[in-house]
Amino acid sequence: MELRQSYKFTVKKLSTVQRFKKNKAGAGKARKAGKKIKTIAGRLVRELERKLTADSLNRYATDLSLFKTVLAQKRSDSGKVYSLHEPDVKCYTKGKGHKKFEFGSKASF
């Protein structure tokens, strides 16, 4: 399928900017880059919905709904999706200085 625009180089550049979000000087740029990446993702999802055939839309309905959920979630929402390839992953607070959070599923033996 031919897309209107390829964001390959734009996303690559923005992801390198986001690497420095902990740095004081790069925090603002990283925030802007995150917003721009989210905007690009929304554009791509909308374009896929427009261009896919009805048969393909039915096949990829679960994936598209997952993408929409991720794009719509806010920082304060509960039940967030942390991983696209494994959406059932939860975030657990560790409270340790070197490892504040852990992602996964709890299991007891």
C-alpha positions in Angstrom: 0.0 0.0 0.0 1.3 3.4 -0.9 1.3 5.9 1.9 1.0 9.7 1.4 4.2 10.4 3.2 7.0 8.3 4.7 8.0 9.5 8.2 11.1 7.3 8.3 13.7 10.0 8.7 11.5 12.3 10.7 10.8 9.6 13.3 14.4 8.5 13.4 15.5 12.1 14.1 12.8 12.6 16.8 13.7 9.4 18.6 17.3 10.6 19.0 16.0 13.9 20.4 13.9 12.0 22.9 17.0 10.1 24.3 17.9 13.2 26.2 14.7 13.8 28.1 16.4 13.4 31.5 18.8 16.2 30.7 17.7 19.7 31.7 18.6 21.3 28.4 16.9 18.5 26.3 13.7 18.1 28.3 11.7 20.7 26.4 12.9 19.4 23.0 12.1 15.8 24.1 8.6 16.8 25.1 8.0 18.4 21.7 9.4 15.4 20.0 7.1 13.1 21.9 4.1 15.1 20.9 5.2 15.2 17.2 5.7 11.4 17.2 2.2 10.9 18.7 0.8 13.2 16.0 2.5 11.2 13.2 1.2 7.9 14.7 -2.3 9.3 14.7 -1.9 10.4 11.0 -0.7 6.9 10.0 -3.6 5.2 11.8 -6.2 7.4 10.2 -4.6 6.9 6.8 -4.6 3.1 7.2 -8.3 3.2 8.1 -9.0 5.2 5.0 -6.9 3.1 2.6 -7.5 -0.4 3.8 -10.2 -2.5 2.2 -13.1 -3.8 4.3 -11.6 -7.3 4.4 -8.3 -6.0 5.6 -10.0 -3.7 8.1 -11.7 -6.7 9.7 -8.5 -8.6 9.8 -6.6 -5.8 11.5 -9.4 -4.5 13.7 -7.8 -5.6 17.0 -4.5 -4.0 16.1 -6.1 -0.7 15.1 -8.2 -0.5 18.2 -5.0 -1.1 20.3 -3.2 1.7 18.4 -6.2 4.0 19.1 -6.2 3.1 22.8 -2.5 3.9 23.1 -2.9 7.3 21.3 -5.9 8.3 23.4 -4.4 7.4 26.8 -3.3 10.1 29.2 -0.6 10.1 31.9 -3.1 9.9 34.7 -5.2 7.1 33.2 -5.5 3.7 34.9 -5.2 0.5 32.9 -2.6 1.9 30.4 -1.1 -0.1 27.6 2.7 -0.2 28.2 3.7 -2.5 25.3 2.2 -3.0 21.8 3.5 -6.5 21.4 2.3 -7.6 24.8 -0.7 -5.4 25.9 -1.4 -7.4 29.2 1.8 -6.1 30.9 1.3 -4.2 34.1 3.6 -1.7 35.9 4.6 -2.5 39.4 6.3 0.1 41.7 9.5 -1.2 43.3 10.4 1.9 45.3 14.2 1.3 44.9 16.5 4.1 43.8 18.1 2.1 41.0 15.0 0.4 39.8 11.8 2.4 40.5 9.4 0.4 38.3 9.1 -3.1 36.9 6.9 -4.2 34.0 5.5 -7.7 33.6 3.0 -10.1 35.1 3.0 -11.3 38.7 3.4 -15.0 39.2 3.6 -17.0 42.3 4.7 -20.6 42.7 
